[in-house]
Amino acid sequence: MTSSASALASVLAVESDPGGGFVAPSIAEFYPPALAEFSIFGIDFTITRITVISWIATAAILAFLVLASRRMTVVPRKAQFLLEGGYSLVRDNIARDVIGPKYKPFVPFLGALFFFILANNAMSIIPFFQISPMSKFAYPLVLAILVYILYNAVSIKNKGLGGYLKEVAVPPGVPPVFLILVTPIELLQVFIIRPFTLAVRLFANLFAGHMLLVVFSLGTVYLLGKVGENFSFVFAPFSFLMALFMTFFEVLVIVLQAYVFTVLTATYLNGAVEEGH
């Protein structure tokens, strides 16, 4: 899941190591050099390789959605079949089943969220890109903030500010004597922990997958360069097979994490549209 440039830099570092040892990838993988820097109204912006990858992923999924939805037929073509399958998953299995009868207004948002995350996750296994923007914490965090704003706004609209805060701070069925303990925990969980864990869950899975693939891929390159020395010929195939296995496993993670993030968003929206107690 490493970028081609990053992988090449790491390989060169391995080859140039004076001791001839393996140089493990570092956190610098996620902080590539700036391609452009500029300011707008006093706000500084930096464009990196990961930014460009996110733009490409977004443009690609938009192009797919537009092209697949044109001239739709009763017997779907391959692109139409994929589009309808993804849309049905979001509309029926996530929005309708999780949110309930009031699901329809949220289908477009959940669909956009699912396809955006899916497209950006998929960049982690596409040659020459091979890193997901979601493995950089800022991207999942922005998505989590959008979800946070939406479900709080819907909650306040449906229950009123006072009713919403009362519902969160005073959970039904909790004896008054325990509220001194339960209320701070509930407020912390809803307003701080929930959006944070939503972002961390997506970020951590893509970050870990990236690092594992980098380690085994570069390990294979290093061991192949040491064939004939010690037992490198024994471990090189193992490292290659692990890199191959992790690539296929990453395909599952790509889809699963987009699904989980969308389902959790729908779960929060379900609580927002439910009638106050």
C-alpha positions in Angstrom: 0.0 0.0 0.0 3.0 2.3 -0.2 3.3 4.9 -2.8 5.7 4.1 -5.7 7.9 7.1 -4.8 7.9 6.2 -1.2 8.6 2.6 -1.9 11.5 3.5 -4.2 12.9 5.9 -1.6 12.7 3.1 1.1 14.4 0.6 -1.2 17.2 3.0 -2.0 17.6 3.6 1.7 17.9 -0.1 2.2 20.5 -0.4 -0.5 22.5 2.6 0.8 22.5 1.5 4.5 26.2 1.3 5.5 25.5 -1.8 7.6 23.6 -3.5 4.9 20.6 -4.0 7.2 16.9 -3.7 6.5 15.6 -0.1 6.9 12.0 -0.3 8.1 9.4 2.2 6.8 8.7 5.2 9.0 5.8 7.6 9.7 7.3 9.8 7.0 5.3 7.7 4.5 2.2 9.7 5.6 3.9 13.1 5.3 5.1 13.4 1.7 6.8 16.7 0.6 4.5 19.6 -0.5 3.8 19.8 -4.2 2.3 23.3 -3.9 1.7 25.8 -1.1 -0.5 28.9 -1.2 -2.8 31.1 0.9 -6.4 32.2 0.4 -7.7 35.0 2.7 -4.8 34.4 5.1 -5.4 30.6 5.3 -2.5 28.5 4.3 -3.1 25.5 2.0 -0.6 22.7 1.2 -1.1 20.2 -1.6 0.7 16.9 -1.3 0.7 13.6 -3.2 -2.0 12.3 -0.9 -4.1 15.3 -1.7 -3.8 14.6 -5.4 -4.7 11.0 -4.9 -7.9 12.0 -3.0 -8.8 14.3 -5.9 -8.2 11.5 -8.4 -10.3 9.1 -6.3 -13.2 11.5 -6.0 -13.1 12.4 -9.7 -13.0 8.7 -10.6 -16.0 7.7 -8.5 -18.0 10.7 -9.8 -17.2 9.8 -13.3 -18.3 6.2 -12.6 -21.5 7.2 -11.0 -22.4 9.6 -13.9 -21.5 7.2 -16.7 -23.1 4.2 -15.0 -26.4 6.0 -14.5 -26.7 7.1 -18.1 -29.0 5.2 -20.5 -30.0 2.7 -17.8 -31.7 -0.4 -19.1 -34.0 -3.1 -17.6 -31.2 -5.7 -18.0 -28.3 -3.8 -16.4 -24.8 -3.6 -17.9 -21.8 -4.3 -15.7 -21.3 -0.7 -14.6 -25.1 -0.3 -14.0 -25.1 -3.5 -12.1 -22.3 -2.3 -9.8 -24.0 1.0 -9.3 -27.4 -0.5 -8.5 -25.8 -3.0 -6.2 -23.9 -0.3 -4.2 -27.0 2.0 -4.1 -29.2 -0.9 -2.9 -26.8 -1.8 -0.2 -26.8 1.8 1.1 -30.6 2.4 0.7 -32.0 -0.9 1.8 -29.4 -2.6 4.0 -28.1 0.5 5.7 -30.5 3.5 5.6 -33.9 1.7 5.7 -32.9 -1.2 8.0 -30.9 1.0 10.5 -32.6 4.4 10.5 -36.2 3.1 10.0 -39.2 4.7 8.3 -37.7 8.1 8.2 -34.6 7.0 6.2 -35.3 8.6 2.8 -33.9 12.1 3.4 -30.5 10.6 4.5 -30.0 8.2 1.6 -28.1 10.7 -0.6 -25.7 11.6 2.2 -25.1 8.0 3.2 -24.6 7.0 -0.5 -22.1 9.8 -1.1 -20.3 8.9 2.2 -20.0 5.2 1.3 -18.8 5.7 -2.3 -16.3 8.5 -1.3 -14.7 6.3 1.4 -14.8 3.3 -0.9 -13.0 5.1 -3.7 -10.4 6.6 -1.5 -9.8 3.3 0.3 -9.4 1.5 -3.1 -6.4 3.7 -3.9 -4.4 1.7 -1.4 -4.0 -1.2 -3.8 -3.9 0.6 -7.2 -0.5 0.6 -8.7 1.4 4.0 -8.7 -0.9 5.3 -6.0 -0.9 2.6 -3.4 -1.8 4.6 -0.4 -5.3 5.5 0.9 -5.9 9.1 1.9 -8.0 7.6 4.8 -4.7 6.4 6.3 -4.0 10.0 7.1 -6.0 11.0 10.2 -7.2 14.4 8.8 -9.4 12.8 6.2 -11.5 10.5 8.5 -11.6 13.3 11.0 -13.2 15.7 8.6 -15.8 13.0 7.6 -16.5 12.3 11.3 -17.0 16.0 12.0 -19.5 16.2 9.1 -21.4 13.3 10.6 -21.2 14.9 14.0 -22.7 18.1 12.8 -25.5 16.3 10.9 -26.8 14.0 13.6 -26.6 16.8 16.3 -28.5 19.2 13.9 -31.1 16.6 13.2 -31.5 15.8 16.9 -31.9 19.4 17.8 -34.4 19.9 15.0 -36.5 16.9 16.0 -36.3 17.2 19.8 -35.4 20.8 20.5 -32.1 21.8 22.1 -33.4 21.3 25.7 -35.1 18.0 24.9 -31.9 16.7 23.1 -29.6 17.6 26.0 -32.0 16.2 28.5 -32.2 12.9 26.6 -28.4 12.7 26.5 -27.8 13.8 30.0 -30.7 11.9 31.6 -31.0 8.5 30.0 -34.4 6.9 30.6 -34.5 4.2 33.3 -31.5 5.4 35.2 -32.2 6.0 38.9 -31.6 9.7 39.9 -29.0 8.7 42.4 -26.8 7.3 39.6 -27.0 10.4 37.4 -24.0 12.0 39.0 -22.0 9.2 37.4 -23.9 8.4 34.3 -24.6 12.0 33.0 -20.9 13.0 32.6 -20.1 9.7 30.9 -23.1 10.0 28.5 -22.2 13.6 27.6 -18.6 12.7 27.0 -19.6 9.6 24.9 -22.0 11.5 22.6 -20.2 14.7 22.1 -16.5 13.7 22.3 -15.8 9.9 22.2 -18.4 9.1 19.4 -16.9 11.3 16.6 -13.3 10.5 17.7 -13.8 6.8 17.6 -15.6 7.0 14.3 -12.6 8.7 12.8 -10.0 6.5 14.5 -11.6 3.3 13.5 -11.3 4.1 9.8 -7.9 5.7 10.1 -6.3 2.9 12.2 -7.4 0.1 9.8 -6.0 1.8 6.7 -2.9 2.9 8.5 -2.1 -0.5 9.8 -2.8 -2.2 6.5 -0.5 0.3 4.7 2.4 -0.3 7.1 2.0 -4.1 6.9 2.1 -4.1 3.2 5.1 -1.8 3.1 7.0 -4.0 5.6 6.4 -7.3 3.7 6.9 -5.7 0.2 10.2 -4.0 1.1 11.2 -7.1 3.1 10.8 -9.2 -0.1 13.0 -6.7 -2.1 15.6 -6.7 0.6 15.7 -10.5 1.0 15.9 -11.1 -2.7 18.9 -8.8 -2.8 20.6 -10.9 -0.1 20.0 -14.3 -1.8 23.1 -16.5 -1.1 23.7 -14.8 2.3 22.5 -16.7 5.4 18.9 -18.0 4.9 17.5 -15.2 2.8 16.3 -17.7 0.1 14.1 -19.3 2.7 12.4 -16.2 4.0 12.0 -14.2 0.7 9.2 -16.4 -0.6 7.4 -16.2 2.8 7.7 -12.4 2.7 6.3 -12.3 -0.8 3.4 -14.6 0.0 2.5 -12.5 3.0 2.6 -9.3 0.9 0.3 -11.0 -1.6 -2.0 -12.3 1.1 -2.2 -8.8 2.7 -3.1 -7.3 -0.6 -6.1 -9.6 -1.0 -7.0 -9.0 2.6 -6.9 -5.3 2.1 -9.6 -5.6 -0.6 -11.9 -6.9 2.2 -10.8 -4.1 4.5 -11.5 -1.5 1.8 -15.1 -2.5 1.4 -15.7 -3.4 5.1 -14.5 0.0 6.5 -16.6 2.0 4.1 -19.6 -0.1 5.1 -18.9 0.1 8.8 -18.4 3.9 8.7 -21.7 4.3 6.9 -23.6 1.9 9.2 -22.4 3.7 12.3 -23.5 7.0 10.7 -26.9 5.6 10.1 -27.0 4.3 13.7 -26.4 7.8 15.0 -29.0 9.2 12.7 -31.5 6.6 13.9 -31.0 8.0 17.4 -31.5 11.5 16.0 -34.8 10.9 14.3 -36.4 8.8 17.1 -38.9 10.6 19.3 -37.6 11.9 22.6 -38.5 9.9 25.7 
